Amino acid sequence: MKRNLIVGDVFATANSGTILRQYKHYVVTRTAMTGGGTGHGPGDVYPDGHKVYSIPIDEQDDENEIGRCEFYQSGSFMGRILPDEIVWLGSAKAQWTRTP
């Protein structure tokens, strides 16, 4: 995949780190350009990165917060998963039901 993930994307990754270890397929629930800052020396500027918030779709228990996953796709951050390491599987659409 050559682009950053967007809300609704369903993806898998070949990343073998501890970021995505329990489930195979995730859906993106939110993204943001965030996390930048400055260091201690002059010119130590760290730009914002593309942060992805996702939840597993292989898990049956929606209340399980352990499966929620956040990672960066760009920027100066540890634990990044670059766009080339992500396999795009399709799109998902949320549906809400109102009950009386």
C-alpha positions as CSV (number, residue, x, y, z in Angstrom):
1,M,0.0,0.0,0.0
2,K,1.5,3.3,-1.0
3,R,-0.8,5.8,0.9
4,N,-1.7,6.5,4.6
5,L,-4.7,4.7,5.9
6,I,-8.0,6.6,6.2
7,V,-11.1,6.0,8.3
8,G,-12.9,2.8,7.2
9,D,-10.0,1.0,5.7
10,V,-9.6,-2.6,6.6
11,F,-6.0,-3.8,6.7
12,A,-3.5,-6.4,7.7
13,T,0.2,-6.0,8.3
14,A,3.3,-8.1,8.1
15,N,4.8,-6.2,11.0
16,S,6.1,-8.7,13.5
17,G,6.6,-6.3,16.3
18,T,4.5,-6.0,19.4
19,I,2.2,-3.3,18.0
20,L,-0.1,-5.6,16.1
21,R,0.4,-9.1,17.5
22,Q,-3.0,-10.5,18.5
23,Y,-5.3,-10.1,15.5
24,K,-4.9,-10.3,11.7
25,H,-7.5,-7.8,10.4
26,Y,-8.1,-4.3,11.7
27,V,-10.4,-1.4,10.7
28,V,-9.4,2.2,11.0
29,T,-11.7,4.2,13.3
30,R,-9.8,7.5,13.4
31,T,-6.7,9.2,12.1
32,A,-4.9,12.4,13.1
33,M,-1.8,14.4,12.3
34,T,-0.4,14.7,15.8
35,G,2.5,14.1,18.1
36,G,5.1,16.7,17.0
37,G,7.2,18.8,19.4
38,T,10.6,20.3,20.1
39,G,13.7,18.9,21.7
40,H,16.2,20.5,24.0
41,G,18.6,21.9,21.5
42,P,18.2,24.6,18.9
43,G,16.6,23.2,15.7
44,D,15.3,20.1,17.5
45,V,11.9,20.1,15.8
46,Y,9.9,16.9,15.4
47,P,7.0,17.2,13.0
48,D,3.6,15.7,13.5
49,G,3.0,12.2,12.2
50,H,0.0,10.4,10.7
51,K,-1.5,8.5,13.7
52,V,-3.9,5.6,13.1
53,Y,-6.4,4.4,15.6
54,S,-7.8,0.9,14.8
55,I,-9.8,-2.0,16.3
56,P,-9.6,-5.7,15.4
57,I,-12.5,-7.1,13.4
58,D,-11.6,-10.7,14.0
59,E,-12.5,-10.4,17.7
60,Q,-16.1,-11.1,18.7
61,D,-16.1,-9.1,21.9
62,D,-16.6,-5.4,21.0
63,E,-16.0,-4.3,24.6
64,N,-12.5,-5.7,24.6
65,E,-10.2,-2.7,24.8
66,I,-7.0,-4.8,24.8
67,G,-7.4,-5.3,21.0
68,R,-7.5,-1.5,20.3
69,C,-4.3,-0.4,18.5
70,E,-2.7,3.0,17.8
71,F,0.4,3.5,15.7
72,Y,2.1,6.1,13.5
73,Q,2.7,5.8,9.7
74,S,5.0,8.8,9.5
75,G,7.0,11.2,11.7
76,S,9.9,10.6,14.1
77,F,8.3,7.9,16.3
78,M,9.2,4.5,17.6
79,G,7.0,1.6,16.5
80,R,6.0,3.1,13.2
81,I,4.3,0.9,10.6
82,L,5.1,2.3,7.2
83,P,2.5,2.3,4.4
84,D,4.6,-0.2,2.5
85,E,4.2,-2.7,5.3
86,I,0.4,-2.6,5.3
87,V,-1.9,-4.7,3.1
88,W,-5.1,-3.0,2.3
89,L,-8.0,-5.4,2.3
90,G,-11.0,-3.2,1.6
91,S,-13.3,-0.7,3.3
92,A,-15.8,-0.9,6.1
93,K,-18.9,1.1,6.9
94,A,-20.2,1.8,10.4
95,Q,-23.9,1.4,11.1
96,W,-25.7,2.6,14.1
97,T,-29.1,1.4,15.3
98,R,-31.3,3.5,17.6
99,T,-33.4,1.5,20.1
100,P,-36.2,3.0,22.1
